[in-house]
Amino acid sequence: MKQILLFIFLSGMIASPAWCQQNGELTPDIMDEIRRSYKSDDYATAMTNAVSANDIRKLALNRDNIGKTDHHFKHRVEVKGITNQEHSGRCWMFTGLNVYRPRVIEKLNLESFEFSTNYLFFWDQMEKANLFLEGIIATRDKPHDDRTVEWLFRNAIYDGGVWNLFTDLVQKYGLVPKDIMPETNSSENTSLMSRLIRRKLREDGLQMRKMAGEGADTEQLRKKKTEMLCEIYRMLAINLGEPPEKFSWRYKNKENEISEVKDYTPLSFFKEFVTEKPDDYVLMMDDPTRDYYKLYEIEYDRNMVEGRNWRFINLPASEIKEYAKKSIDANEAMYLSCDVGKQLNSDEGLLSVENYDYEAVYGVKFGMDKKDRIMSYESGSSHAMALVGYDENPDGKITKWLLENSWGAEKGHNGYLTMTDEWFDEYMFRVVVNKKFVDDKTLNLLKLEPVMLPPWDPMFSADM
């Protein structure tokens, strides 16, 4: 009887397109309806011809918006020179250094100055390798398909990062001038080096889990870890050069006066020329997917075992702007991260929600707000830059903001990007401000027990 019923059921399923529609299949009837809707649309036919032969962005470009926003700013931080991260994900590191860099230029009366990003990058990669292997030791008893174990292997090492990674690095390893440890081909083109080191670390991670499964204890695993890190150090030194433990340095100021040669360690150089302390800063984020006026922390969002996870106060963008304005008025640059790829007109050096009209090209509505974009993985923090200026209309309303980028002077508007105030609301995610510009009510939120978030949270899947 059961076989007869099954036969009738299957026969009905095959013979009944309506039944198939109810179960979600893409049936011939549905496809006929979809094709008819497209073929009857003369606009779609015309746009098919246009898009198939042209760059979509050129067709979507809102030409009425060109020239509407100038690049003049009434209020801006005194900065000099544009840096270039080249083909790497080190924007967060360049931005952190660009926050510190104006102080050195001013203090020593220099025409220009750069810290060595390559030096800091070496130690970032070394620390991330150690953190990964320690993560493998900590999760050795978990199954391989455990979500944390899976996340560790997927993110064994990467060149991206955020502010807390930067500050932990400089406190532990210090800084050196760029001419002491200049860029290499691999530091400016990180992809292959990172891929090979990631491959080695994944192999090491599997070996460590196998050892643990065979009864190796923590001491034995850490002894093996040191052997593995020797190989990682070797790979990094071959690609980036070996970082200096001490060095001699002198400089020439604007008056062409040459200083006396002085001996430094990276830490002594950092302490002499950077007076700000990482604890002087507060990290703010506008994440509308979760409650405002709370403190949050992201697990594993760090680059060293003893380092601090990314911890932030969640605030509306309108309040973050007020603190940013005070910082710029005091001639202090800030670390900012955003979703830079959204509505960027690179030729104009402009970030504006009015730059491109994709709805007009396709005749469809793109209706998600910032919260929806975050929850659906459509938007997230992808790039860091230094926030260095703002402009306002005669009524005192801020109209636009100035960003010092790290894509070279030939990109954007002489190396800078201008973002409208509306774009700030939609695509800005993080700003780091000195605590002296923040009111006590907001600072008291730092005393709260943070809400711990997993490393795979949608807001942090694109950390940069």
TAWO-V277783 format. One line per field, one symbol per residue. phi: phi as a letter, one per 40 degrees, with the letter a starting at -180 (. if undefined). burial: b if it has 24 or more other ideal C-beta (glycine too) atoms within 12 Angstrom, else e. Layout:
# TAWO-V277783
phi = ???
burial = ???
This chain:
# TAWO-V277783
phi = .ccccccccccccccbdccccccgcccdccccccccccccbcccccccccccbacdccccdcccccgcbcbcbcbaccbbgbcacfcaccdccccdccccddccdcccfccaabccccdccdccccccccccccccccbccccccccccccdccbdaabcibdcccccccccbgbbccccbccbdcccbcdcdccccccccccccccccccccchcccccccccdccccdccddcccccbgccccaabaaabcccgcbcccbcbbdcccdccbbccbdccbbcbabbccbccgbbbbbcgcabadcccccbaccbcdcccccccccccccgbcbcbbaccccfcccccgbbacccbbcccccgbcbbccdccccccgcaacbabaccbaabacdcgccbabbbccbbgcccgbfgbbbbccccdccbcbbbbbccccbccdcccccccccccbcccddcbcbda
burial = eeeeeeeeeeeeeeeeeeeeeeeeeeeeeeeeeeeeeeeeeeeeeebeeeeeeeeeeeebbbeeeeeebebebebbbebbbbbbbbebbbbbbbbbbbbbbbbbbbebebebbbbbbbbbbbbbbbbbbbbbbbbbbbbbeeeeeeebbebbbebbbbbbbbbbbbbbbbbbbbbbbbebbebbebbbebeebbebbbebbbebbebbbebbeeeeeeeebbebbeebbebbbebbbebbeebbeebebebeeeeeeeeeeeebebbebbeebbebebeebbbbbbbbbbebebbbbbbbbbbbbebbbbbbbbbebebbbebbbbbbeeebbbbbbbbbebbbbbebbbbbbbbbbeeebeeeeeeeebeebbeeebbbbbbbbbbbbbbeeeeeebbbbbbbbbbeeebbbebbbbbbbbbbbbbbbbbbbbbebbeeebbebbeeebeebebebbbbbbbb
